[in-house]
């Protein structure tokens, strides 16, 4: 696989992580209560951090 194709697949993974973050943030703010709200919020922000780092690596290399 060429380096360009590898970077493309990594960036697609980063975008998928952003999509998961959006969905889990929505769930934690508007649909869930209690402990589930807290757990999904933490999971959402972990997804967002991972997506940001992934896309930062792709853009800088």
C-alpha distance matrix in Angstrom:
0.0 3.8 6.6 8.3 6.5 6.6 10.1 10.9 10.6 12.5 15.1 15.5 16.3 18.7 20.4 20.9 22.5 24.8 25.7 26.7 28.6 30.6 31.5 32.6 34.6 36.3 37.2 38.5 40.7 42.1 41.9 42.3 45.0 45.8 43.4 40.7 40.8 40.3 37.4 35.5 36.1 34.7 31.7 31.2 31.4 29.0 26.4 27.2 26.9 23.5 22.3 23.9 22.4 18.8 19.2 21.1 18.3 15.9 18.6 19.7 16.5
3.8 0.0 3.8 5.4 5.3 6.3 8.8 10.0 10.9 12.5 14.4 15.6 16.9 18.7 20.2 21.4 23.0 24.7 26.0 27.4 29.0 30.7 32.1 33.3 34.9 36.7 37.9 39.2 41.0 42.6 42.7 43.2 45.9 46.8 44.5 41.8 41.6 41.0 38.4 36.3 36.6 35.3 32.4 31.6 31.5 29.3 26.8 27.1 26.7 23.6 22.1 23.1 21.6 18.2 18.1 19.5 16.8 14.1 16.4 17.3 14.0
6.6 3.8 0.0 3.8 5.5 5.0 6.2 8.6 10.0 10.5 12.3 14.3 15.4 16.5 18.4 20.0 21.1 22.7 24.5 25.8 27.0 28.8 30.5 31.6 32.9 34.9 36.3 37.2 39.0 40.8 41.2 41.5 44.1 44.8 42.5 40.1 39.6 38.8 36.4 34.4 34.4 32.9 30.3 29.4 29.0 26.8 24.6 24.5 23.8 20.9 19.5 20.0 18.4 15.3 15.0 16.1 13.3 10.7 12.9 13.6 10.3
8.3 5.4 3.8 0.0 3.8 5.4 5.2 6.2 8.9 10.0 10.6 12.4 14.4 15.3 16.6 18.5 20.1 21.1 22.7 24.5 25.7 27.1 29.0 30.4 31.5 33.3 34.9 36.1 37.6 39.2 39.7 40.4 43.2 44.2 42.2 39.5 38.8 38.3 36.1 33.8 33.6 32.5 30.0 28.6 28.3 26.6 24.0 23.6 23.3 20.7 18.6 19.2 18.2 15.0 13.9 15.4 13.3 10.0 11.6 13.1 10.5
6.5 5.3 5.5 3.8 0.0 3.8 5.4 4.9 6.3 8.7 9.9 10.6 12.5 14.3 15.3 16.6 18.6 20.0 21.1 22.7 24.4 25.9 27.2 28.8 30.3 31.8 33.2 34.6 36.3 37.8 38.0 38.7 41.6 42.7 40.6 37.8 37.4 37.1 34.6 32.2 32.5 31.5 28.6 27.4 27.6 25.8 22.9 23.0 23.1 20.2 18.1 19.4 18.6 15.0 14.4 16.6 14.7 11.4 13.7 15.6 13.3
6.6 6.3 5.0 5.4 3.8 0.0 3.8 5.4 5.3 6.2 8.6 9.9 10.7 12.5 14.4 15.4 16.7 18.6 20.1 21.2 22.7 24.7 26.0 27.1 28.7 30.6 31.8 32.9 34.8 36.5 36.6 37.0 39.7 40.5 38.2 35.6 35.3 34.7 32.2 30.1 30.3 29.0 26.1 25.3 25.3 23.1 20.5 20.9 20.6 17.4 15.9 17.3 16.0 12.4 12.6 14.7 12.2 9.6 12.6 14.2 11.6
10.1 8.8 6.2 5.2 5.4 3.8 0.0 3.8 5.5 5.1 6.1 8.6 9.8 10.4 12.3 14.2 15.2 16.5 18.4 19.9 20.9 22.7 24.5 25.7 26.8 28.8 30.3 31.3 32.9 34.7 35.2 35.7 38.3 39.2 37.1 34.5 33.9 33.2 31.0 28.8 28.6 27.4 24.8 23.6 23.2 21.4 18.9 18.7 18.3 15.5 13.6 14.4 13.4 9.9 9.4 11.3 9.3 6.1 8.9 10.8 8.9
10.9 10.0 8.6 6.2 4.9 5.4 3.8 0.0 3.8 5.5 5.2 6.2 8.7 9.8 10.6 12.4 14.3 15.3 16.6 18.5 19.9 21.2 22.8 24.4 25.7 27.2 28.9 30.2 31.7 33.2 33.6 34.4 37.3 38.5 36.7 33.9 33.1 32.9 30.7 28.2 28.2 27.4 24.7 23.1 23.2 21.8 18.8 18.6 19.0 16.3 13.8 15.0 14.9 11.3 10.2 12.9 11.9 8.4 10.6 13.4 12.1
10.6 10.9 10.0 8.9 6.3 5.3 5.5 3.8 0.0 3.8 5.4 5.0 6.2 8.7 9.8 10.5 12.4 14.3 15.2 16.5 18.4 20.0 21.2 22.6 24.3 25.9 27.1 28.5 30.3 31.8 31.8 32.4 35.3 36.4 34.4 31.5 31.1 30.9 28.5 26.0 26.4 25.6 22.5 21.4 21.9 20.1 17.0 17.5 18.1 15.0 12.8 14.9 14.6 10.9 10.9 14.0 12.7 10.0 12.9 15.4 14.1
12.5 12.5 10.5 10.0 8.7 6.2 5.1 5.5 3.8 0.0 3.8 5.4 5.0 6.3 8.8 9.8 10.6 12.6 14.4 15.3 16.6 18.7 20.2 21.1 22.5 24.6 25.8 26.8 28.6 30.5 30.7 31.0 33.6 34.4 32.3 29.7 29.2 28.6 26.2 24.0 24.1 22.9 20.1 19.1 19.1 17.1 14.4 14.8 14.8 11.6 9.8 11.7 11.0 7.2 7.8 10.8 9.3 7.3 10.7 12.9 11.9
15.1 14.4 12.3 10.6 9.9 8.6 6.1 5.2 5.4 3.8 0.0 3.8 5.3 4.9 6.2 8.6 9.7 10.5 12.4 14.2 15.1 16.6 18.6 19.9 20.9 22.7 24.5 25.5 26.9 28.7 29.3 30.0 32.7 33.8 32.0 29.3 28.4 28.0 26.0 23.5 23.2 22.4 19.9 18.2 18.1 16.8 13.8 13.4 13.9 11.5 8.6 10.1 10.4 7.0 5.9 9.3 9.2 6.6 8.9 12.0 11.9
15.5 15.6 14.3 12.4 10.6 9.9 8.6 6.2 5.0 5.4 3.8 0.0 3.8 5.4 5.1 6.2 8.7 9.8 10.5 12.4 14.2 15.4 16.7 18.4 19.9 21.3 22.8 24.3 25.9 27.2 27.5 28.4 31.3 32.7 31.0 28.0 27.3 27.4 25.3 22.5 22.7 22.3 19.4 17.7 18.4 17.2 13.8 13.9 15.3 12.7 9.8 12.2 13.1 9.7 9.1 12.8 12.8 10.4 12.6 15.8 15.6
16.3 16.9 15.4 14.4 12.5 10.7 9.8 8.7 6.2 5.0 5.3 3.8 0.0 3.8 5.4 5.0 6.3 8.7 9.8 10.5 12.3 14.3 15.4 16.4 18.2 20.1 21.1 22.3 24.3 25.9 25.9 26.3 29.1 30.2 28.2 25.3 24.9 24.7 22.3 19.8 20.2 19.5 16.4 15.2 16.0 14.3 11.0 11.9 13.0 10.0 7.8 10.9 11.4 8.1 9.0 12.5 12.3 10.9 13.6 16.3 16.2
18.7 18.7 16.5 15.3 14.3 12.5 10.4 9.8 8.7 6.3 4.9 5.4 3.8 0.0 3.8 5.4 5.1 6.3 8.7 9.9 10.5 12.5 14.5 15.3 16.4 18.5 20.0 20.8 22.5 24.4 24.9 25.3 27.9 29.0 27.1 24.5 23.6 23.2 21.2 18.6 18.4 17.6 15.1 13.4 13.5 12.2 9.0 8.9 9.9 7.5 4.5 7.3 8.4 5.6 5.9 9.5 10.2 9.3 11.5 14.2 14.8
20.4 20.2 18.4 16.6 15.3 14.4 12.3 10.6 9.8 8.8 6.2 5.1 5.4 3.8 0.0 3.8 5.3 5.0 6.3 8.7 9.7 10.6 12.5 14.3 15.2 16.7 18.6 19.9 21.2 22.7 23.3 24.3 27.2 28.7 27.2 24.4 23.2 23.3 21.6 18.6 18.4 18.4 15.9 13.5 14.2 13.8 10.2 9.7 11.8 10.3 6.8 9.1 11.3 9.1 8.1 11.8 13.1 11.7 13.1 16.3 17.2
20.9 21.4 20.0 18.5 16.6 15.4 14.2 12.4 10.5 9.8 8.6 6.2 5.0 5.4 3.8 0.0 3.8 5.4 5.0 6.3 8.6 9.9 10.7 12.3 14.2 15.5 16.7 18.3 20.1 21.3 21.4 22.2 25.2 26.7 25.2 22.1 21.3 21.7 19.7 16.6 17.1 17.2 14.1 12.2 13.8 13.1 9.3 10.1 12.6 10.6 8.0 11.3 13.1 10.9 11.1 14.7 15.6 14.4 16.3 19.3 19.9
22.5 23.0 21.1 20.1 18.6 16.7 15.2 14.3 12.4 10.6 9.7 8.7 6.3 5.1 5.3 3.8 0.0 3.8 5.4 5.0 6.1 8.7 9.9 10.5 12.1 14.2 15.3 16.2 18.2 20.0 20.2 20.4 23.1 24.2 22.5 19.6 18.8 18.8 16.7 13.9 14.1 13.8 10.8 9.1 10.2 9.3 5.5 6.7 9.1 7.3 5.4 8.9 10.7 9.3 10.2 13.3 14.4 14.2 16.2 18.7 19.6
24.8 24.7 22.7 21.1 20.0 18.6 16.5 15.3 14.3 12.6 10.5 9.8 8.7 6.3 5.0 5.4 3.8 0.0 3.8 5.4 4.9 6.2 8.7 9.9 10.4 12.3 14.3 15.2 16.4 18.2 19.1 19.8 22.5 24.0 22.7 20.0 18.5 18.6 17.2 14.1 13.5 13.9 11.7 8.8 9.6 10.1 6.6 5.7 9.0 8.6 5.8 8.2 11.1 10.4 10.1 13.0 15.0 14.7 15.8 18.5 20.1
25.7 26.0 24.5 22.7 21.1 20.1 18.4 16.6 15.2 14.4 12.4 10.5 9.8 8.7 6.3 5.0 5.4 3.8 0.0 3.8 5.3 5.2 6.3 8.7 9.9 10.8 12.5 14.3 15.6 16.7 17.2 18.4 21.5 23.4 22.4 19.3 18.0 18.8 17.4 13.9 14.0 15.1 12.6 9.8 11.7 12.4 8.9 8.9 12.4 11.9 9.4 12.0 14.8 13.6 13.4 16.5 18.3 17.6 18.7 21.8 23.1
26.7 27.4 25.8 24.5 22.7 21.2 19.9 18.5 16.5 15.3 14.2 12.4 10.5 9.9 8.7 6.3 5.0 5.4 3.8 0.0 3.8 5.5 5.2 6.1 8.5 9.9 10.6 12.1 14.2 15.5 15.4 16.0 19.0 20.5 19.2 16.0 15.2 16.0 14.1 10.7 11.5 12.4 9.4 7.2 10.0 10.2 6.9 8.4 11.7 11.0 9.7 12.7 15.1 14.2 14.9 17.8 19.3 19.1 20.7 23.4 24.5
28.6 29.0 27.0 25.7 24.4 22.7 20.9 19.9 18.4 16.6 15.1 14.2 12.3 10.5 9.7 8.6 6.1 4.9 5.3 3.8 0.0 3.8 5.5 5.2 6.0 8.5 9.8 10.4 12.1 14.1 14.7 15.1 17.7 19.0 17.9 15.1 13.6 13.9 12.6 9.3 8.9 9.9 7.7 4.5 6.7 8.0 5.3 5.6 9.2 9.8 8.7 11.0 13.6 13.7 14.3 16.6 18.6 18.9 20.1 22.5 24.2
30.6 30.7 28.8 27.1 25.9 24.7 22.7 21.2 20.0 18.7 16.6 15.4 14.3 12.5 10.6 9.9 8.7 6.2 5.2 5.5 3.8 0.0 3.8 5.6 5.2 6.2 8.7 10.0 10.7 12.1 13.2 14.5 17.4 19.4 18.9 16.1 14.0 15.1 14.6 11.0 10.3 12.3 10.8 7.3 9.3 11.5 9.0 8.4 12.2 13.1 11.3 13.1 16.3 16.3 16.1 18.5 20.9 20.8 21.5 24.2 26.1
31.5 32.1 30.5 29.0 27.2 26.0 24.5 22.8 21.2 20.2 18.6 16.7 15.4 14.5 12.5 10.7 9.9 8.7 6.3 5.2 5.5 3.8 0.0 3.8 5.5 5.2 6.3 8.7 10.1 10.7 10.8 12.2 15.5 17.8 17.4 14.1 12.6 14.4 13.5 9.7 10.3 12.7 10.7 8.0 11.1 12.8 10.4 11.0 14.7 15.1 13.8 16.1 19.0 18.6 18.8 21.5 23.6 23.3 24.4 27.2 28.8
32.6 33.3 31.6 30.4 28.8 27.1 25.7 24.4 22.6 21.1 19.9 18.4 16.4 15.3 14.3 12.3 10.5 9.9 8.7 6.1 5.2 5.6 3.8 0.0 3.8 5.3 5.0 6.0 8.5 10.0 9.9 10.1 12.9 14.7 13.9 10.7 9.4 10.8 9.7 5.9 6.8 9.2 7.4 5.3 8.8 10.5 9.0 10.2 13.4 14.1 13.7 16.0 18.5 18.7 19.5 21.8 23.7 24.1 25.3 27.7 29.3
34.6 34.9 32.9 31.5 30.3 28.7 26.8 25.7 24.3 22.5 20.9 19.9 18.2 16.4 15.2 14.2 12.1 10.4 9.9 8.5 6.0 5.2 5.5 3.8 0.0 3.8 5.4 5.1 6.1 8.5 9.8 10.2 12.6 14.4 14.2 11.7 9.1 10.2 10.5 7.1 5.9 8.9 8.6 5.6 7.9 10.8 9.9 9.8 13.0 14.6 14.1 15.6 18.4 19.2 19.6 21.4 23.8 24.4 25.2 27.4 29.5
36.3 36.7 34.9 33.3 31.8 30.6 28.8 27.2 25.9 24.6 22.7 21.3 20.1 18.5 16.7 15.5 14.2 12.3 10.8 9.9 8.5 6.2 5.2 5.3 3.8 0.0 3.8 5.5 5.3 6.0 7.4 9.2 12.1 14.8 15.4 12.6 10.1 12.3 12.8 9.4 9.0 12.4 11.9 9.2 11.7 14.5 13.2 13.0 16.5 17.9 17.0 18.5 21.5 22.0 22.0 24.2 26.7 26.8 27.5 30.0 32.1
37.2 37.9 36.3 34.9 33.2 31.8 30.3 28.9 27.1 25.8 24.5 22.8 21.1 20.0 18.6 16.7 15.3 14.3 12.5 10.6 9.8 8.7 6.3 5.0 5.4 3.8 0.0 3.8 5.6 5.6 4.9 6.1 9.4 12.2 12.6 9.5 7.6 10.5 10.7 7.4 8.4 11.8 11.1 9.5 12.6 14.8 13.9 14.6 17.8 18.9 18.5 20.5 23.2 23.5 24.1 26.3 28.4 28.7 29.8 32.2 34.0
38.5 39.2 37.2 36.1 34.6 32.9 31.3 30.2 28.5 26.8 25.5 24.3 22.3 20.8 19.9 18.3 16.2 15.2 14.3 12.1 10.4 10.0 8.7 6.0 5.1 5.5 3.8 0.0 3.8 5.9 6.1 5.3 7.5 9.5 9.9 7.5 4.5 7.1 8.2 5.6 5.5 9.2 9.6 8.5 10.9 13.4 13.5 14.1 16.8 18.4 18.6 20.1 22.6 23.5 24.3 26.1 28.3 29.1 30.0 32.1 34.1
40.7 41.0 39.0 37.6 36.3 34.8 32.9 31.7 30.3 28.6 26.9 25.9 24.3 22.5 21.2 20.1 18.2 16.4 15.6 14.2 12.1 10.7 10.1 8.5 6.1 5.3 5.6 3.8 0.0 3.8 6.3 6.9 8.4 10.9 12.2 10.5 7.1 9.4 11.4 9.2 7.9 11.7 12.7 10.8 12.5 15.7 15.7 15.4 18.2 20.3 20.1 21.1 24.0 25.1 25.4 27.0 29.6 30.3 30.8 33.0 35.3
42.1 42.6 40.8 39.2 37.8 36.5 34.7 33.2 31.8 30.5 28.7 27.2 25.9 24.4 22.7 21.3 20.0 18.2 16.7 15.5 14.1 12.1 10.7 10.0 8.5 6.0 5.6 5.9 3.8 0.0 3.8 6.2 8.4 11.9 13.8 11.7 9.0 12.1 13.8 11.4 11.1 14.9 15.4 13.6 15.8 18.7 18.3 18.2 21.3 23.1 22.6 23.9 26.8 27.6 27.8 29.7 32.2 32.6 33.2 35.6 37.8
41.9 42.7 41.2 39.7 38.0 36.6 35.2 33.6 31.8 30.7 29.3 27.5 25.9 24.9 23.3 21.4 20.2 19.1 17.2 15.4 14.7 13.2 10.8 9.9 9.8 7.4 4.9 6.1 6.3 3.8 0.0 3.8 7.0 10.6 12.4 9.8 8.2 11.9 12.9 10.7 11.6 15.2 15.1 14.0 16.8 19.2 18.6 19.4 22.4 23.7 23.4 25.2 27.9 28.4 28.9 31.1 33.3 33.6 34.6 37.0 38.9
42.3 43.2 41.5 40.4 38.7 37.0 35.7 34.4 32.4 31.0 30.0 28.4 26.3 25.3 24.3 22.2 20.4 19.8 18.4 16.0 15.1 14.5 12.2 10.1 10.2 9.2 6.1 5.3 6.9 6.2 3.8 0.0 3.8 7.0 8.6 6.3 5.1 8.9 10.0 8.6 10.0 13.2 13.5 13.3 15.9 18.0 18.1 19.2 21.8 23.1 23.4 25.2 27.6 28.3 29.2 31.2 33.2 33.9 35.1 37.2 39.0
45.0 45.9 44.1 43.2 41.6 39.7 38.3 37.3 35.3 33.6 32.7 31.3 29.1 27.9 27.2 25.2 23.1 22.5 21.5 19.0 17.7 17.4 15.5 12.9 12.6 12.1 9.4 7.5 8.4 8.4 7.0 3.8 0.0 3.8 6.6 6.1 5.0 8.0 10.1 10.1 10.9 13.7 14.9 15.1 17.2 19.3 20.0 21.1 23.3 24.9 25.6 27.1 29.3 30.4 31.5 33.1 35.1 36.2 37.2 39.1 41.1
45.8 46.8 44.8 44.2 42.7 40.5 39.2 38.5 36.4 34.4 33.8 32.7 30.2 29.0 28.7 26.7 24.2 24.0 23.4 20.5 19.0 19.4 17.8 14.7 14.4 14.8 12.2 9.5 10.9 11.9 10.6 7.0 3.8 0.0 3.8 5.5 5.5 6.8 9.1 10.4 11.2 13.1 14.7 15.8 17.4 19.1 20.5 21.7 23.4 25.0 26.3 27.7 29.5 30.8 32.3 33.6 35.5 36.9 38.1 39.7 41.5
43.4 44.5 42.5 42.2 40.6 38.2 37.1 36.7 34.4 32.3 32.0 31.0 28.2 27.1 27.2 25.2 22.5 22.7 22.4 19.2 17.9 18.9 17.4 13.9 14.2 15.4 12.6 9.9 12.2 13.8 12.4 8.6 6.6 3.8 0.0 3.8 5.4 5.2 6.2 8.6 9.9 10.8 12.3 14.2 15.7 16.8 18.4 20.1 21.4 22.7 24.4 26.0 27.4 28.6 30.4 31.7 33.3 34.8 36.3 37.7 39.4
40.7 41.8 40.1 39.5 37.8 35.6 34.5 33.9 31.5 29.7 29.3 28.0 25.3 24.5 24.4 22.1 19.6 20.0 19.3 16.0 15.1 16.1 14.1 10.7 11.7 12.6 9.5 7.5 10.5 11.7 9.8 6.3 6.1 5.5 3.8 0.0 3.8 5.4 5.1 6.0 8.4 10.0 10.4 11.9 14.2 15.3 16.2 18.2 20.0 20.9 22.2 24.2 25.7 26.6 28.3 30.0 31.5 32.7 34.3 36.0 37.5
40.8 41.6 39.6 38.8 37.4 35.3 33.9 33.1 31.1 29.2 28.4 27.3 24.9 23.6 23.2 21.3 18.8 18.5 18.0 15.2 13.6 14.0 12.6 9.4 9.1 10.1 7.6 4.5 7.1 9.0 8.2 5.1 5.0 5.5 5.4 3.8 0.0 3.8 5.6 5.4 6.1 8.7 9.9 10.4 12.4 14.3 15.3 16.5 18.4 20.0 21.0 22.5 24.5 25.6 26.9 28.4 30.4 31.6 32.7 34.5 36.4
40.3 41.0 38.8 38.3 37.1 34.7 33.2 32.9 30.9 28.6 28.0 27.4 24.7 23.2 23.3 21.7 18.8 18.6 18.8 16.0 13.9 15.1 14.4 10.8 10.2 12.3 10.5 7.1 9.4 12.1 11.9 8.9 8.0 6.8 5.2 5.4 3.8 0.0 3.8 5.6 5.2 6.3 8.7 9.9 10.9 12.5 14.3 15.5 16.7 18.5 20.0 21.3 22.8 24.4 26.0 27.1 28.9 30.5 31.7 33.1 35.0
37.4 38.4 36.4 36.1 34.6 32.2 31.0 30.7 28.5 26.2 26.0 25.3 22.3 21.2 21.6 19.7 16.7 17.2 17.4 14.1 12.6 14.6 13.5 9.7 10.5 12.8 10.7 8.2 11.4 13.8 12.9 10.0 10.1 9.1 6.2 5.1 5.6 3.8 0.0 3.8 5.4 5.3 6.2 8.6 10.1 10.7 12.4 14.4 15.5 16.6 18.4 20.1 21.3 22.5 24.4 25.8 27.2 28.7 30.3 31.7 33.2
35.5 36.3 34.4 33.8 32.2 30.1 28.8 28.2 26.0 24.0 23.5 22.5 19.8 18.6 18.6 16.6 13.9 14.1 13.9 10.7 9.3 11.0 9.7 5.9 7.1 9.4 7.4 5.6 9.2 11.4 10.7 8.6 10.1 10.4 8.6 6.0 5.4 5.6 3.8 0.0 3.8 5.4 4.9 5.9 8.6 9.7 10.3 12.2 14.2 15.1 16.2 18.2 19.9 20.7 22.3 24.0 25.6 26.7 28.3 30.0 31.6
36.1 36.6 34.4 33.6 32.5 30.3 28.6 28.2 26.4 24.1 23.2 22.7 20.2 18.4 18.4 17.1 14.1 13.5 14.0 11.5 8.9 10.3 10.3 6.8 5.9 9.0 8.4 5.5 7.9 11.1 11.6 10.0 10.9 11.2 9.9 8.4 6.1 5.2 5.4 3.8 0.0 3.8 5.4 5.0 6.3 8.6 9.8 10.6 12.4 14.2 15.3 16.5 18.5 19.9 21.2 22.4 24.4 25.8 26.9 28.5 30.5
34.7 35.3 32.9 32.5 31.5 29.0 27.4 27.4 25.6 22.9 22.4 22.3 19.5 17.6 18.4 17.2 13.8 13.9 15.1 12.4 9.9 12.3 12.7 9.2 8.9 12.4 11.8 9.2 11.7 14.9 15.2 13.2 13.7 13.1 10.8 10.0 8.7 6.3 5.3 5.4 3.8 0.0 3.8 5.4 5.3 6.2 8.7 9.9 10.6 12.3 14.2 15.4 16.6 18.3 20.1 21.0 22.6 24.4 25.7 27.0 28.7
31.7 32.4 30.3 30.0 28.6 26.1 24.8 24.7 22.5 20.1 19.9 19.4 16.4 15.1 15.9 14.1 10.8 11.7 12.6 9.4 7.7 10.8 10.7 7.4 8.6 11.9 11.1 9.6 12.7 15.4 15.1 13.5 14.9 14.7 12.3 10.4 9.9 8.7 6.2 4.9 5.4 3.8 0.0 3.8 5.5 5.1 6.2 8.7 10.0 10.5 12.2 14.3 15.4 16.4 18.4 19.9 21.2 22.6 24.3 25.8 27.2
31.2 31.6 29.4 28.6 27.4 25.3 23.6 23.1 21.4 19.1 18.2 17.7 15.2 13.4 13.5 12.2 9.1 8.8 9.8 7.2 4.5 7.3 8.0 5.3 5.6 9.2 9.5 8.5 10.8 13.6 14.0 13.3 15.1 15.8 14.2 11.9 10.4 9.9 8.6 5.9 5.0 5.4 3.8 0.0 3.8 5.4 5.1 6.3 8.7 9.9 10.5 12.3 14.4 15.3 16.5 18.2 20.1 21.1 22.4 24.3 26.0
31.4 31.5 29.0 28.3 27.6 25.3 23.2 23.2 21.9 19.1 18.1 18.4 16.0 13.5 14.2 13.8 10.2 9.6 11.7 10.0 6.7 9.3 11.1 8.8 7.9 11.7 12.6 10.9 12.5 15.8 16.8 15.9 17.2 17.4 15.7 14.2 12.4 10.9 10.1 8.6 6.3 5.3 5.5 3.8 0.0 3.8 5.3 4.9 6.1 8.5 9.7 10.4 12.3 14.0 15.3 16.2 18.3 19.9 20.9 22.3 24.3
29.0 29.3 26.8 26.6 25.8 23.1 21.4 21.8 20.1 17.1 16.8 17.2 14.3 12.2 13.8 13.1 9.3 10.1 12.4 10.2 8.0 11.5 12.8 10.5 10.8 14.5 14.8 13.4 15.7 18.7 19.2 18.0 19.3 19.1 16.8 15.3 14.3 12.5 10.7 9.7 8.6 6.2 5.1 5.4 3.8 0.0 3.8 5.4 5.1 6.1 8.5 9.9 10.6 12.1 14.2 15.2 16.6 18.4 19.9 21.1 22.7
26.4 26.8 24.6 24.0 22.9 20.5 18.9 18.8 17.0 14.4 13.8 13.8 11.0 9.0 10.2 9.3 5.5 6.6 8.9 6.9 5.3 9.0 10.4 9.0 9.9 13.2 13.9 13.5 15.7 18.3 18.6 18.1 20.0 20.5 18.4 16.2 15.3 14.3 12.4 10.3 9.8 8.7 6.2 5.1 5.3 3.8 0.0 3.8 5.5 5.2 6.1 8.6 10.0 10.4 12.2 14.1 15.4 16.5 18.2 19.9 21.3
27.2 27.1 24.5 23.6 23.0 20.9 18.7 18.6 17.5 14.8 13.4 13.9 11.9 8.9 9.7 10.1 6.7 5.7 8.9 8.4 5.6 8.4 11.0 10.2 9.8 13.0 14.6 14.1 15.4 18.2 19.4 19.2 21.1 21.7 20.1 18.2 16.5 15.5 14.4 12.2 10.6 9.9 8.7 6.3 4.9 5.4 3.8 0.0 3.8 5.5 5.1 6.1 8.6 9.8 10.6 12.0 14.2 15.4 16.3 18.1 20.1
26.9 26.7 23.8 23.3 23.1 20.6 18.3 19.0 18.1 14.8 13.9 15.3 13.0 9.9 11.8 12.6 9.1 9.0 12.4 11.7 9.2 12.2 14.7 13.4 13.0 16.5 17.8 16.8 18.2 21.3 22.4 21.8 23.3 23.4 21.4 20.0 18.4 16.7 15.5 14.2 12.4 10.6 10.0 8.7 6.1 5.1 5.5 3.8 0.0 3.8 5.4 5.1 6.2 8.5 10.0 10.4 12.3 14.3 15.3 16.4 18.4
23.5 23.6 20.9 20.7 20.2 17.4 15.5 16.3 15.0 11.6 11.5 12.7 10.0 7.5 10.3 10.6 7.3 8.6 11.9 11.0 9.8 13.1 15.1 14.1 14.6 17.9 18.9 18.4 20.3 23.1 23.7 23.1 24.9 25.0 22.7 20.9 20.0 18.5 16.6 15.1 14.2 12.3 10.5 9.9 8.5 6.1 5.2 5.5 3.8 0.0 3.8 5.5 5.2 6.1 8.6 9.8 10.6 12.4 14.2 15.4 16.7
22.3 22.1 19.5 18.6 18.1 15.9 13.6 13.8 12.8 9.8 8.6 9.8 7.8 4.5 6.8 8.0 5.4 5.8 9.4 9.7 8.7 11.3 13.8 13.7 14.1 17.0 18.5 18.6 20.1 22.6 23.4 23.4 25.6 26.3 24.4 22.2 21.0 20.0 18.4 16.2 15.3 14.2 12.2 10.5 9.7 8.5 6.1 5.1 5.4 3.8 0.0 3.8 5.5 5.1 6.1 8.4 9.9 10.6 12.2 14.2 15.6
23.9 23.1 20.0 19.2 19.4 17.3 14.4 15.0 14.9 11.7 10.1 12.2 10.9 7.3 9.1 11.3 8.9 8.2 12.0 12.7 11.0 13.1 16.1 16.0 15.6 18.5 20.5 20.1 21.1 23.9 25.2 25.2 27.1 27.7 26.0 24.2 22.5 21.3 20.1 18.2 16.5 15.4 14.3 12.3 10.4 9.9 8.6 6.1 5.1 5.5 3.8 0.0 3.8 5.4 5.3 6.0 8.6 9.9 10.5 12.0 14.3
22.4 21.6 18.4 18.2 18.6 16.0 13.4 14.9 14.6 11.0 10.4 13.1 11.4 8.4 11.3 13.1 10.7 11.1 14.8 15.1 13.6 16.3 19.0 18.5 18.4 21.5 23.2 22.6 24.0 26.8 27.9 27.6 29.3 29.5 27.4 25.7 24.5 22.8 21.3 19.9 18.5 16.6 15.4 14.4 12.3 10.6 10.0 8.6 6.2 5.2 5.5 3.8 0.0 3.8 5.5 5.0 6.1 8.6 9.9 10.5 12.2
18.8 18.2 15.3 15.0 15.0 12.4 9.9 11.3 10.9 7.2 7.0 9.7 8.1 5.6 9.1 10.9 9.3 10.4 13.6 14.2 13.7 16.3 18.6 18.7 19.2 22.0 23.5 23.5 25.1 27.6 28.4 28.3 30.4 30.8 28.6 26.6 25.6 24.4 22.5 20.7 19.9 18.3 16.4 15.3 14.0 12.1 10.4 9.8 8.5 6.1 5.1 5.4 3.8 0.0 3.8 5.4 5.3 6.3 8.8 10.1 11.0
19.2 18.1 15.0 13.9 14.4 12.6 9.4 10.2 10.9 7.8 5.9 9.1 9.0 5.9 8.1 11.1 10.2 10.1 13.4 14.9 14.3 16.1 18.8 19.5 19.6 22.0 24.1 24.3 25.4 27.8 28.9 29.2 31.5 32.3 30.4 28.3 26.9 26.0 24.4 22.3 21.2 20.1 18.4 16.5 15.3 14.2 12.2 10.6 10.0 8.6 6.1 5.3 5.5 3.8 0.0 3.8 5.4 5.0 6.1 8.5 10.1
21.1 19.5 16.1 15.4 16.6 14.7 11.3 12.9 14.0 10.8 9.3 12.8 12.5 9.5 11.8 14.7 13.3 13.0 16.5 17.8 16.6 18.5 21.5 21.8 21.4 24.2 26.3 26.1 27.0 29.7 31.1 31.2 33.1 33.6 31.7 30.0 28.4 27.1 25.8 24.0 22.4 21.0 19.9 18.2 16.2 15.2 14.1 12.0 10.4 9.8 8.4 6.0 5.0 5.4 3.8 0.0 3.8 5.4 5.2 6.1 8.6
18.3 16.8 13.3 13.3 14.7 12.2 9.3 11.9 12.7 9.3 9.2 12.8 12.3 10.2 13.1 15.6 14.4 15.0 18.3 19.3 18.6 20.9 23.6 23.7 23.8 26.7 28.4 28.3 29.6 32.2 33.3 33.2 35.1 35.5 33.3 31.5 30.4 28.9 27.2 25.6 24.4 22.6 21.2 20.1 18.3 16.6 15.4 14.2 12.3 10.6 9.9 8.6 6.1 5.3 5.4 3.8 0.0 3.8 5.5 5.3 6.1
15.9 14.1 10.7 10.0 11.4 9.6 6.1 8.4 10.0 7.3 6.6 10.4 10.9 9.3 11.7 14.4 14.2 14.7 17.6 19.1 18.9 20.8 23.3 24.1 24.4 26.8 28.7 29.1 30.3 32.6 33.6 33.9 36.2 36.9 34.8 32.7 31.6 30.5 28.7 26.7 25.8 24.4 22.6 21.1 19.9 18.4 16.5 15.4 14.3 12.4 10.6 9.9 8.6 6.3 5.0 5.4 3.8 0.0 3.8 5.6 5.6
18.6 16.4 12.9 11.6 13.7 12.6 8.9 10.6 12.9 10.7 8.9 12.6 13.6 11.5 13.1 16.3 16.2 15.8 18.7 20.7 20.1 21.5 24.4 25.3 25.2 27.5 29.8 30.0 30.8 33.2 34.6 35.1 37.2 38.1 36.3 34.3 32.7 31.7 30.3 28.3 26.9 25.7 24.3 22.4 20.9 19.9 18.2 16.3 15.3 14.2 12.2 10.5 9.9 8.8 6.1 5.2 5.5 3.8 0.0 3.8 5.8
19.7 17.3 13.6 13.1 15.6 14.2 10.8 13.4 15.4 12.9 12.0 15.8 16.3 14.2 16.3 19.3 18.7 18.5 21.8 23.4 22.5 24.2 27.2 27.7 27.4 30.0 32.2 32.1 33.0 35.6 37.0 37.2 39.1 39.7 37.7 36.0 34.5 33.1 31.7 30.0 28.5 27.0 25.8 24.3 22.3 21.1 19.9 18.1 16.4 15.4 14.2 12.0 10.5 10.1 8.5 6.1 5.3 5.6 3.8 0.0 3.8
16.5 14.0 10.3 10.5 13.3 11.6 8.9 12.1 14.1 11.9 11.9 15.6 16.2 14.8 17.2 19.9 19.6 20.1 23.1 24.5 24.2 26.1 28.8 29.3 29.5 32.1 34.0 34.1 35.3 37.8 38.9 39.0 41.1 41.5 39.4 37.5 36.4 35.0 33.2 31.6 30.5 28.7 27.2 26.0 24.3 22.7 21.3 20.1 18.4 16.7 15.6 14.3 12.2 11.0 10.1 8.6 6.1 5.6 5.8 3.8 0.0
